[in-house]
Amino acid sequence: MAKKTTDIASVLAFEKKMVASDAYMYSTTWENKEEAVPIQLVEKSVRGTISNRLNKAAVRNDPLKLNAEVQKPNLQTVDSAALPLEQDTLKLCFTLKFLAGVQNPSACNNSTHYAGIQKMGQGYIEKYGFKEVAKRYAMNLANGRFLWRNRIGAEKIEIVVSMDEENKSWTFDAYQYDLKSFDQDDEQVDELSGYIADALCGKRNYAFFKVTAYVLLGSGQDVYPSEELILDKGRGKKSKVLYSVNGIAAMHSQKISNALRTIDTWYPDYEDGIGPIAIETYGSVTALGRAYRTPKDKKDFYTLFDAWSTGNELSCEEDEHYVMAVLVRGGVFGQSGKDDE
């Protein structure tokens, strides 16, 4: 059995320091953005065709059996959402808060490790001031990555980020900002990221933003709220259930957060990879079924965090940015109750 490291807390958790609300969806027109109405879900019953891979060779190789198979009705009841014919623009609204205290665990049962974590976090703040991580969050606001599928095929995208407390507002043309790189210099992004960094560093208790995106899609075009995960899809139930709040189509706060923390370009094989990935402990991308940060490569969160928080130096600043971004994400990072065999 593997020996547990006594300097590592077995109970360890961090509260998330980037907190997004659900995003609500409205329809409006590009020429008159002030007049907007909530987008509501519509239930449709459709007859689809069977398009899945056929496993039975007898069906695949016999035209008569294949004809009989494809004629079977594939009846579905689904939710959908779209702009009305008289409006051409999606308006998406949510709020976003960044909090101080990244370096302070919310739960830690080892006082030595607790002190090491605080020293690690404070050292990072003094050295980097969260500038690189904050800039990447700001870039993902400016480029509209949080729109997900709603971003594809849009003629124009305008992002408005406001900070009422400071009487500040920034307006971005999303297509002027790259989705693949964070190297772009921009005065507005730098100013916005400065407020984010100040909150994460503790120079201010928090930074609170209102985010509104205007997406010119075309009259009557589909929009894409979050899809609910339905574990029990019994016969006669809807095969696709979309998310709504008080009758308004919406996107989950988790999906908004996932897009904003898609800032990891520091993982191994990035040059041959898929671009930035979301900050995850093992660099997991579930859509591809792959973990880009593995313990074998010693680039996963636990390997780096355990070394750094117990007084060892990491090999590069990119690893330090990654570890702190995971702490901003938050989560439970304690040890399993079972030893490795």
C-alpha positions in Angstrom: 0.0 0.0 0.0 1.1 3.5 -0.8 2.2 5.6 2.3 0.2 8.7 3.0 2.1 12.0 3.2 1.6 13.4 6.7 2.2 16.9 5.5 -0.8 16.8 3.1 -4.3 17.5 4.5 -6.8 14.6 4.1 -9.7 17.0 4.4 -9.2 20.0 2.1 -11.6 22.3 0.3 -11.6 25.8 -1.3 -14.7 27.9 -2.0 -15.0 29.1 -5.5 -13.8 32.7 -6.1 -15.4 33.2 -9.5 -19.2 33.1 -9.1 -21.5 33.4 -12.1 -25.3 33.5 -12.1 -27.6 31.8 -14.5 -27.7 33.5 -17.9 -31.2 34.6 -19.0 -32.2 34.8 -22.7 -34.3 37.6 -24.3 -35.1 38.5 -27.9 -34.6 42.0 -29.3 -33.5 43.8 -32.5 -30.0 45.0 -33.3 -31.3 48.4 -34.1 -33.3 48.8 -30.9 -31.6 46.8 -28.2 -33.4 48.4 -25.3 -36.8 46.7 -26.1 -36.4 43.0 -25.2 -38.8 40.2 -24.3 -38.1 36.9 -22.6 -37.6 33.9 -24.8 -39.9 31.0 -23.8 -39.5 27.3 -24.4 -41.8 25.6 -27.0 -42.6 22.0 -26.9 -42.5 20.1 -30.2 -43.5 16.6 -31.1 -41.7 15.3 -34.2 -41.2 12.1 -36.1 -37.6 11.5 -36.7 -35.7 8.9 -38.7 -33.6 6.1 -37.4 -30.0 7.1 -38.0 -28.0 5.1 -35.4 -25.4 2.5 -36.4 -27.1 -0.9 -37.1 -25.3 -3.7 -35.3 -27.2 -6.6 -36.8 -25.5 -7.8 -40.0 -28.8 -9.4 -41.1 -30.4 -6.0 -41.2 -27.4 -4.2 -42.8 -27.1 -6.7 -45.6 -30.7 -7.2 -46.4 -32.4 -4.3 -48.2 -35.9 -5.5 -47.3 -35.1 -5.7 -43.6 -33.3 -2.4 -43.7 -36.4 -0.7 -45.4 -38.6 -2.2 -42.7 -36.2 -0.9 -40.0 -36.0 2.7 -41.2 -39.8 2.9 -41.6 -40.3 2.5 -37.9 -41.4 5.8 -36.5 -38.8 7.6 -34.2 -41.3 9.7 -32.3 -39.9 12.4 -30.1 -41.1 15.2 -27.9 -38.5 17.9 -27.4 -38.1 21.5 -26.1 -36.9 24.2 -28.4 -36.3 27.9 -28.3 -36.1 30.5 -31.0 -36.2 34.2 -31.7 -39.6 35.5 -33.0 -39.9 36.4 -36.7 -40.0 40.1 -35.9 -36.8 40.1 -33.9 -33.2 39.2 -35.0 -31.0 39.4 -31.9 -30.4 37.3 -28.8 -29.8 39.2 -25.6 -28.1 37.2 -22.9 -27.7 38.6 -19.4 -25.9 37.3 -16.3 -23.9 38.6 -13.3 -20.4 37.7 -12.3 -18.5 38.1 -9.0 -14.8 37.6 -8.1 -13.9 37.2 -4.4 -10.8 37.6 -2.3 -9.1 34.9 -0.2 -8.1 32.4 -2.8 -5.1 31.4 -0.6 -7.4 30.5 2.4 -8.8 26.9 2.4 -12.4 26.7 3.7 -11.6 23.4 5.2 -8.2 21.9 6.1 -7.4 19.3 8.9 -3.7 19.8 8.9 -2.3 23.0 10.4 1.1 22.6 8.8 -0.4 22.2 5.4 -2.7 25.1 6.0 0.2 27.4 6.7 2.0 26.1 3.6 -0.9 26.8 1.4 -1.3 30.3 2.7 2.4 31.0 2.2 2.2 29.5 -1.3 -0.8 31.7 -2.2 0.5 34.9 -0.7 3.8 34.4 -2.5 2.0 34.0 -5.8 0.0 37.2 -5.1 3.1 39.2 -4.3 5.0 37.8 -7.4 2.3 37.8 -10.1 -0.7 39.7 -8.7 -3.1 37.3 -10.5 -2.5 39.5 -13.6 -2.2 36.6 -16.1 -5.1 34.6 -14.8 -7.3 37.7 -14.6 -6.5 38.8 -18.1 -7.6 35.4 -19.4 -11.0 35.7 -17.6 -11.4 39.1 -19.1 -10.6 37.9 -22.6 -13.2 35.2 -22.3 -15.8 37.9 -21.4 -14.7 40.0 -24.4 -14.7 37.2 -26.9 -18.1 35.8 -25.9 -16.9 32.3 -25.3 -19.7 31.9 -22.7 -22.2 32.0 -25.6 -21.2 28.5 -26.6 -23.3 27.3 -29.6 -25.1 30.7 -29.7 -21.8 32.2 -30.9 -21.6 30.1 -34.1 -22.9 31.8 -37.3 -23.7 35.1 -35.7 -23.3 38.1 -37.9 -22.3 40.5 -35.1 -21.7 40.0 -31.3 -21.5 42.9 -28.9 -20.5 42.3 -25.2 -21.2 44.9 -22.6 -19.6 44.5 -19.2 -20.5 47.0 -16.5 -19.4 47.7 -12.9 -21.9 49.9 -11.2 -19.8 50.4 -8.1 -17.1 52.1 -10.0 -19.4 53.6 -12.6 -17.4 51.7 -15.3 -18.6 50.1 -18.5 -16.7 48.3 -21.3 -18.1 47.4 -24.7 -16.4 44.7 -26.8 -16.8 43.5 -30.4 -16.4 39.7 -29.7 -15.0 39.0 -33.2 -12.0 41.2 -32.5 -10.8 38.8 -29.8 -9.2 35.5 -30.4 -10.7 32.3 -28.9 -7.4 30.4 -29.3 -4.8 32.8 -27.8 -4.6 35.2 -24.8 -1.6 37.1 -26.1 -3.6 40.0 -27.5 -3.0 43.4 -26.0 -6.1 45.6 -25.5 -6.6 48.6 -23.3 -10.2 47.7 -22.3 -9.3 44.1 -21.5 -6.4 45.3 -19.4 -8.6 47.7 -17.4 -11.3 45.1 -16.8 -8.7 42.4 -15.8 -7.2 44.9 -13.4 -10.4 45.0 -11.3 -10.6 41.2 -11.4 -7.0 40.8 -10.3 -7.5 43.3 -7.5 -10.4 41.2 -6.1 -8.5 38.0 -6.3 -5.5 39.5 -4.6 -7.5 40.9 -1.8 -7.0 44.6 -2.7 -10.8 44.8 -2.7 -13.2 42.4 -1.1 -14.9 41.6 -4.4 -15.6 42.8 -7.9 -19.1 42.5 -9.2 -20.0 42.8 -12.9 -23.1 42.8 -15.0 -22.6 41.1 -18.4 -24.9 41.5 -21.4 -24.3 40.0 -24.8 -26.1 41.0 -28.0 -25.9 38.3 -30.8 -27.3 39.1 -34.2 -28.5 35.7 -35.4 -31.3 36.6 -37.8 -35.1 36.7 -37.5 -36.7 33.6 -36.2 -33.4 31.7 -35.7 -32.9 29.0 -33.0 -31.2 29.9 -29.8 -29.6 27.3 -27.4 -30.3 27.3 -23.7 -28.7 24.7 -21.5 -30.1 21.2 -21.8 -31.2 19.5 -18.6 -29.7 16.1 -17.6 -32.6 13.7 -17.3 -31.5 10.4 -15.9 -34.9 8.7 -16.2 -36.2 9.0 -19.8 -39.2 6.8 -19.6 -41.5 6.0 -22.5 -43.7 9.0 -23.4 -41.3 11.5 -21.7 -39.5 14.3 -23.6 -36.2 13.3 -25.1 -34.8 16.8 -24.7 -35.6 19.1 -21.8 -34.1 22.6 -22.0 -33.4 24.8 -18.9 -35.7 27.7 -18.0 -36.2 29.9 -14.9 -39.6 31.3 -14.3 -40.5 30.6 -17.9 -37.4 32.3 -19.3 -35.0 30.2 -21.4 -31.6 30.2 -19.6 -28.1 28.8 -19.4 -26.8 27.1 -16.3 -24.3 29.1 -14.2 -22.0 26.1 -14.4 -21.9 26.3 -18.2 -21.1 30.0 -18.0 -18.3 29.4 -15.5 -16.9 26.5 -17.5 -16.5 28.8 -20.5 -14.9 31.6 -18.5 -12.3 29.3 -16.9 -11.4 27.8 -20.3 -7.9 29.4 -19.9 -5.6 26.5 -19.7 -3.0 26.7 -22.5 -0.3 25.4 -20.2 -1.1 21.7 -20.4 1.4 19.2 -22.1 1.0 18.9 -25.9 -0.9 22.2 -26.1 0.7 22.9 -29.5 -0.8 19.7 -30.9 -4.1 20.0 -28.9 -7.5 21.6 -29.2 -6.7 25.1 -28.0 -7.5 26.3 -24.4 -9.3 23.8 -22.1 -11.2 24.5 -18.9 -9.3 24.5 -15.7 -9.6 21.0 -14.3 -7.6 18.9 -11.8 -6.7 16.4 -14.6 -7.2 18.6 -17.6 -10.3 16.5 -18.5 -12.3 17.2 -21.7 -15.3 15.0 -21.4 -16.5 15.6 -25.0 -13.3 14.0 -26.2 -12.9 11.5 -23.5 -9.4 12.6 -22.6 -7.4 13.9 -19.7 -4.7 16.3 -20.9 -3.0 16.5 -17.4 -1.9 13.1 -16.1 0.0 12.1 -13.0 2.3 10.2 -15.3 3.4 13.5 -16.8 3.5 15.1 -13.3 1.4 18.0 -14.6 -1.9 17.2 -12.9 -3.1 19.5 -10.1 -2.4 17.2 -7.2 1.2 16.6 -8.1 1.9 20.3 -8.6 -0.1 21.5 -5.6 1.3 19.0 -3.2 4.9 19.9 -4.1 4.3 23.7 -4.1 2.2 23.8 -1.0 4.8 21.8 1.0 7.7 24.2 0.2 9.0 23.0 -3.1 9.5 25.2 -6.2 7.7 24.4 -9.4 9.6 24.2 -12.6 7.9 27.1 -14.4 5.5 30.0 -13.8 2.9 28.4 -16.1 2.4 25.6 -13.5 1.9 28.2 -10.8 -0.7 30.0 -12.8 -2.5 26.7 -13.4 -2.5 25.7 -9.7 -3.9 29.0 -8.6 -6.6 29.0 -11.3 -7.7 25.6 -9.9 -8.0 27.2 -6.4 -10.1 30.0 -7.9 -12.3 27.3 -9.4 -12.7 25.8 -5.9 -13.7 22.3 -4.9 -12.9 19.5 -2.5 -9.4 18.2 -2.8 -9.0 15.9 0.1 -7.6 12.4 0.0 -9.7 9.3 -0.6 -10.6 7.1 2.3 -9.0 4.1 0.6 -5.2 3.7 0.2 -3.8 2.8 -3.2 -2.9 -0.8 -3.6 
